[in-house]
């Protein structure tokens, strides 16, 4: 999903910077409040950032100008919301672009929007909707993480199709890009969803109080999860 340095033409790389900027600004404000009001959540924030870095660094070749990999943004979005997840994505993407030649600085806005904003918004919306409807918590976490991954690559396909419509136009180009990504990304999304679901289960068992403090789960729900047979 990391679009390489210099790959997007004018005006698209500039547009994605502008679109991403408000989310980053809100996220920085929310991080500041989190540090001031809920310092006990900082280790969990660090873990969420580590997930983004490790999983998004495992790249597979896809086609010229981009690649396939897990995104790891699900935990950050579920725990802290999409705007803080966007800040985590920004930090990781800058580090990867500068030190790993993974992605680029001119394409940073586009990469932040697809991986750090669109994916986390999907994860957060799915998680909140599932909890409100009383769906199975672990299945909800799995769906949120997996669909965040799929959403990221759908948005990347849109970004590439807008910049390179070719002779088939936007819809033809989008179909081509999305089909290529789907070969590797659907299995990766399923694996990522399963891994993050297991991590969430581990947190429920080990540190359930932080989930209550973040208003992710009620005490009664955590009690039911911990009492359920393995």
C-alpha positions in Angstrom: 0.0 0.0 0.0 3.0 2.4 0.5 3.0 4.4 -2.6 6.7 5.1 -3.5 8.5 8.4 -3.5 7.6 10.6 -6.5 5.1 8.2 -7.9 2.0 10.4 -7.6 1.8 13.3 -10.1 0.5 16.9 -9.5 -1.9 17.7 -8.1 -2.7 14.4 -6.4 0.1 14.2 -3.8 -0.7 17.8 -2.7 -4.4 17.0 -2.5 -3.9 14.0 -0.2 -1.7 16.1 2.1 -4.5 18.7 2.5 -7.2 16.0 3.0 -5.1 14.3 5.7 -4.0 17.5 7.6 -7.3 18.0 9.7 -7.2 14.4 11.0 -3.6 14.8 12.1 -4.3 18.1 13.8 -7.3 16.6 15.7 -5.2 13.5 16.5 -2.3 15.5 18.0 -4.8 17.4 20.2 -6.3 14.0 21.3 -2.9 12.6 22.1 -2.1 15.6 24.2 -5.3 15.1 26.2 -4.6 11.4 26.5 -1.1 12.1 28.0 -2.6 14.6 30.4 -5.7 12.7 31.5 -5.0 9.0 31.1 -1.3 8.4 31.4 -2.0 4.8 32.4 -3.0 4.2 28.7 0.4 5.2 27.3 1.8 1.7 27.4 -1.2 0.5 25.3 -0.6 3.5 22.9 3.0 2.3 22.5 1.8 -1.2 21.8 -0.7 0.1 19.2 2.1 2.0 17.5 4.4 -1.0 17.5 1.7 -3.0 15.8 1.5 -0.5 13.0 5.3 -0.4 12.6 5.9 -4.1 12.6 3.0 -5.3 10.5 3.2 -2.5 7.9 7.0 -3.2 7.5 6.3 -6.7 6.2 5.9 -5.8 2.6 5.2 -8.0 -0.4 5.7 -7.0 -4.0 2.4 -6.0 -5.7 3.0 -3.8 -8.7 5.3 -1.0 -9.7 4.8 2.0 -7.3 3.2 0.1 -4.4 3.2 -3.1 -2.3 1.1 -5.3 -0.2 1.4 -5.8 3.6 -0.7 -5.9 6.8 -1.4 -2.5 8.2 -1.7 -3.0 12.0 -3.9 0.0 12.5 -6.8 -1.9 13.9 -5.7 -1.8 17.6 -4.9 1.9 17.6 -8.3 2.7 16.0 -10.2 0.4 18.4 -8.4 1.6 21.5 -8.0 5.4 20.8 -10.1 6.3 17.8 -9.2 7.0 14.2 -7.5 10.4 14.7 -5.0 9.1 17.2 -4.5 6.1 14.9 -3.7 8.6 12.2 -0.9 10.2 14.3 0.6 6.7 14.9 0.4 6.0 11.2 2.1 9.3 10.4 5.0 8.6 12.7 5.5 5.1 11.3 5.2 6.2 7.7 7.8 9.0 8.2 10.2 6.6 9.8 9.7 4.0 7.1 10.1 6.5 4.3 13.3 8.1 5.7 15.1 5.0 7.1 13.6 2.0 5.2 12.9 3.6 1.8 9.4 2.2 2.2 6.9 4.7 0.8 8.0 8.3 0.4 7.8 11.9 1.7 5.9 13.4 -1.3 3.4 10.5 -1.1 3.2 10.7 2.6 -0.2 12.5 2.5 -1.7 9.7 0.3 -0.2 6.9 2.4 -1.4 8.5 5.7 -4.9 8.9 4.3 -5.2 5.3 3.2 -3.5 3.5 6.0 -3.7 6.0 8.9 -7.1 7.5 8.3 -9.5 5.5 6.1 -8.5 2.1 7.5 -8.8 3.3 11.2 -12.2 5.0 10.5 -13.5 1.7 9.2 -12.1 -0.2 12.2 -13.5 2.2 14.7 -16.9 2.3 13.0 -17.2 -1.5 12.8 -16.1 -2.0 16.4 -18.5 0.6 17.8 -21.4 -0.7 15.7 -20.7 -4.3 16.8 -20.6 -3.4 20.5 -23.8 -1.4 20.2 -25.6 -4.2 18.5 -24.4 -6.7 21.1 -22.3 -8.8 18.6 -19.6 -11.2 19.8 -16.8 -9.0 21.0 -13.9 -11.0 19.6 -15.7 -11.5 16.2 -16.2 -7.7 16.1 -12.5 -7.1 16.8 -11.6 -9.5 14.0 -14.0 -7.9 11.6 -12.7 -4.4 12.5 -9.1 -5.2 12.0 -9.6 -7.2 8.8 -11.9 -4.7 7.2 -9.5 -1.8 8.2 -6.9 -3.6 6.1 -9.3 -4.1 3.1 -10.5 -0.5 3.4 -6.9 0.8 3.2 -6.2 -1.0 0.0 -9.5 0.0 -1.5 -8.6 3.6 -0.9 -5.1 3.1 -2.3 -6.7 1.7 -5.4 -8.9 4.8 -5.6 -5.8 7.0 -5.2 -3.9 5.2 -7.9 -6.9 5.2 -10.3 -7.5 8.9 -9.9 -3.8 9.6 -10.7 -3.5 7.0 -13.4 -6.9 6.4 -15.1 -5.2 5.3 -18.3 -7.3 4.4 -21.4 -9.9 2.6 -19.4 -10.8 5.6 -17.2 -11.2 5.7 -13.4 -13.4 2.7 -13.0 -11.4 0.5 -15.2 -8.2 1.5 -13.5 -9.7 1.1 -10.1 -10.9 -2.5 -10.9 -7.4 -3.4 -12.1 -5.6 -2.0 -9.1 -8.1 -3.5 -6.6 -7.9 -6.9 -8.3 -4.1 -7.0 -8.1 -4.2 -6.0 -4.4 -6.9 -8.6 -3.6 -4.7 -11.5 -4.5 -2.4 -10.9 -1.5 -4.4 -8.6 0.6 -7.5 -10.7 1.4 -5.5 -13.5 3.0 -3.3 -11.0 4.8 -6.4 -9.2 6.1 -7.8 -12.5 7.5 -4.5 -13.3 9.2 -4.2 -9.7 10.6 -7.7 -9.9 12.0 -7.0 -13.2 13.7 -3.8 -11.9 15.3 -5.3 -8.7 16.6 -8.3 -10.6 17.9 -5.9 -12.8 20.0 -4.1 -9.7 21.2 -7.3 -8.2 22.3 -8.3 -11.4 24.1 -4.9 -11.3 25.9 -5.5 -7.7 27.0 -9.0 -8.6 28.3 -7.4 -11.3 30.4 -4.3 -9.3 31.5 -5.4 -5.7 31.8 -9.2 -5.3 31.6 -9.2 -2.2 33.7 -7.7 -0.1 30.9 -10.4 -1.2 28.5 -13.0 0.1 30.9 -11.1 3.4 31.4 -11.1 3.9 27.7 -14.9 3.1 27.5 -14.2 0.2 25.2 -16.0 -2.4 27.2 -18.3 -2.4 30.2 -17.4 -4.2 33.4 -20.2 -6.7 32.8 -19.0 -7.5 29.3 -15.5 -8.0 30.5 -16.7 -10.3 33.2 -18.6 -12.4 30.7 -15.6 -12.6 28.4 -13.3 -13.7 31.2 -15.8 -16.3 32.4 -16.5 -17.7 29.0 -14.9 -21.1 28.2 -11.7 -20.9 26.3 
